[in-house]
Amino acid sequence: MKRIITITLFLLSLVSGIRAQLQSIPYGDFETWAVHYIKESKVVGGQTRAIYIPAPKDTLWENKPYIYKDADDPWATSNDYINFMGIYKTSTSVEPDKRGHGTAAKLSILQEDITVIGLDMHVILAGTLYVGRTREPFNATGNYNANVDFGWPYEGTPKALVFDYKSVISPDSSVTQCAGFSKPKTIHHIFDHAHAYCYLQRRWEDNLGNIHAERVATAYMKIDYTTDWVNGHVLTLHYGEIVNPNTIEQLQRTWMFARNSSGRMVRVREEGWATPGTKPTHICISFSASGLEQGGAGHVGNALWVDNVCLQY
């Protein structure tokens, strides 16, 4: 009996230790969402449509930028509230989806067909969930990525990103490309996939307002298969230089923007690898239903579900 009690206590302490290593990310269980209803302009249909944000439960009914009630909520999405030359439009490619007795985040690749003043317009939406902020209303006339303040202040040194995921990925090596008012076309010999990554950076700002960065740690995962729920997947962070970046992910993230101290959106100039022992200033986490670098293309119907995102120490 004494031996049984000793083993039981050991197992309980082991489980407790594993749990102690995990640090939850606020709202990373995707159980609560804010719903922001936007009234679209009449020239694009005049519908009232919902945008979803992982956040404390809330409902808004106005064409104004969403204001986070909890400043510690790090999550933003590719869901857009757009003001294009005075025309208000929305797009929703990330939404809550039922999982058991709760919800998970569902990221989808969709094709949206719009009629604008009698002209047909076609857009590919690739669902993306990330830490940072989306500038609202979205400015659709410039660089898409300049609307995304990417990354979150963070000084920890976790071992891994841990999360649950499910995926639907087509084996077809073809994607749909939409270029605005042109007709959609199929491009063959291109395979689309979902992906997840976590980067740690040390950032600093120069006296001209430019933001520079060094890469402290890297974790990248390509999801190119269909699977049911995989629970507690551990995506290990690699600290320091990666000798062969092609095996995990390229160092340079030339698309990354952030808001500087004067409130201006500027490109993050990631310039090299941080020396061992460097403490990060920011964490960059992203999940996306599409892994294509080129905009306006993706395999419609692919989807990625994400749940219970946390960091392991």
SULSUL-V933100 format. One line per field, one symbol per residue. psi: psi as a letter, one per 30 degrees, with the letter a starting at -180 (. if undefined). burial: + if it has 16 or more other C-alpha atoms within 10 Angstrom, else -. A space follows every 10 residues. Layout:
# SULSUL-V933100
psi=???
burial=???
This chain:
# SULSUL-V933100
psi=eeeeeeeeee eeeeeeeeef fkjkkkgffh fkkkkjkkjl lefgfglklk kkkjlkklkk hlilkkkkfj ffjfkllfkk jkjjhgkkll kjgklkkkjb gallkkkljl kkkkjjhfkk kkkkkjkkkl kbkkkkkkjg fakefffjjk lkkkglilel kklkllljkk fkiklkkkhc flkklkklgk kllllklkkk ljllklfggk kllkkelkkk kkjhlklakj khkjjkkjka kjeifffekk ekiffkllka fggkklkjjj fakklkfkkl flkjkkkkfk gkeklglljk fklkkklhkl kk.
burial=---------- ---------- -+---+++++ ++++++++++ +--+----++ ++++++---- --+--+-+-- --++++++++ +++----+++ +++++++--- --++++++++ +--+------ ++++++++++ +++++++++- ----++++++ +++---++++ ++++++++++ ---+++++-- ---+------ ++++++++++ +++-----++ ++++++++++ --++-+---- ----++++++ ++------+- +----+++++ ----++++++ --++---+++ ++++++++++ ++---+++++ -+++++++++ ++-
